[in-house]
Amino acid sequence: MLRRLARRSTRTEGEARVRSRSGARRHAGRFVAAAGLSLLLTACDGSTSASAGADAATGASGSASRAHDANGNARAVQGVKPIKIAASAQGGQTRAEVYAQVRRMTALGKQMFFDPSLSGSGKMACASCHSPDHAFTPTNSLDVQIGGADMRRQGMRAVPTLKYLQAVPAFAEHYHDSDDDGDESVDAGPTGGLTWDGRVDRSSDQARIPLLSTFEMASSPSKVAEAVRAAPYAGAFREAFGARVLADDDATFSAVLKSLETFEQSPEVFYPYTSKYDAYLAGKATLSAAELRGLQLFNDEKKGNCASCHISQRAKNGSPPQFSDFGLIAVGVPRNRALAVNRDRKFFDLGACGPERTDLDHRAQFCGLFRTPTLRNVALKKSFFHNGIYHSLEDVLRFYARRDTNPEEFYPVVKGRVQKFDDLPQRYWVNLNTDPPFDRKPGDEPVFSNAEIKDVIAFLETLTDGWQPGGH
């Protein structure tokens, strides 16, 4: 079982130092996946009237608005208070009633996920960028997506998948595995959070970002509330959150976020673990010769070394591999000059230290770091890396294999000199990952041959959900 300690260079107090990264990560799903349900179960022990349901939603919204700015950055108040749901006047809800409420919220969240009226333009739904048929990523191969109130504004980052987020831990500058799942003595460095820069920890807070972003759905709490009041599911919304909830814009908006969060915790949709590789680990499928060769190359510390960040083996507790350690890492992806934001030569998307995330903008050791995405369903994606610069797994693997041996293939060449790492100011290069395969130099043999790249892709294709015996 591959459980190596990968090493990542980060800078602290002006000096470069090395932090160890654990190959195993806590399978946080067992804590996070049922978050919405556990919050609702608290209502079983209290008494809440129908009107109090709306009051609780209003209180949650007030907390939420104080806790985050327009970019979703956490402020002094962390998180969102749970929304209490309407209960009978006789007392708290029974467990059966709570489960029924979860079903109602899930159904509402699904309807709203596909509802374009929640956007400022009235033309963009969550599903516009997160298609269920493409593992909740875009259907097109645009580098980044187009949105805004006029549907003409280009985003600045590629759209990540919404699948398997239940396993992502809350962001921590110093992450330690639980003793059950890894080595808790190892400081794995910055880890977690649900976005490319790790700035939010809950799906409800993640949903807030695109809804309010001027280059995504470009809406506002009042516009969202207005849309819900006019929606065919308005009655169901009142039933779930109380008769008075729609009278308050902030309460309505907070309830929308909670519904979306609950829908995104549906295991059969968002984390089903139904890939061929899952069947292989369960002893119910056999990998082909090419797939096995790809798996070996993926795991080999001296070749791809992919599994040092994209964990491929079960955790100690037997939970399925997430194919991410959720760590934030800098790999020096080339600058995407097709992005509108990059027309400004002085602009750099530095991930964890800005510009979208602002709480770490003064911390140089976080500059250039982006969260490691899961590789589950990666074969369904059409854009890769945070800036969407590549559009095939072959191109991605070529970059990993040849970034340091043949940098001229990826970066500009000016007067005979390769402008390596052209999307990261040189003062932050100390943060770049130098573990294999990024431990080579020009003239060395690339870590993968073309044939080996094909084998790794064959393996990655086994990570697509929905596999059926004999299906493919």
Secondary structure, DSSP 8 states (H G I E B T S, - for coil): ----EEEEEEEETTEEEEEEEES----THHHHTTHHHHHHHGGGGS---HHHHHHHHHHHHHHHHHHB-TT--B-SS-S---------TTSS--HHHHHHHHHHHHHHHHHHHT-GGGSSSSS--HHHHSBGGGTTB-SS--SS-EETTTT-EE-SS-----TTGGG----BSS----TTTS-TT----SB--SSTT----SHHHHHHHHHH-TTTT---HHHHHHHHHHSTTHHHHHHHH-TTGGG-HHHHHHHHHHHHHHHTT-HHHH----SHHHHHHTTS----HHHHHHHHHHH-TTTT-GGGTS--S--TT-----S---BEEB------TTSGGGGSTT----BTTSSS--TTTT-GGGTTBEE----TTGGG-S-BSTT--B-SHHHHHHHHHHTTTSGGGTS-EETTEE--STTS-GGGGGGB--STTS---TTS--SS-HHHHHHHHHHHGGG-S---TTT-
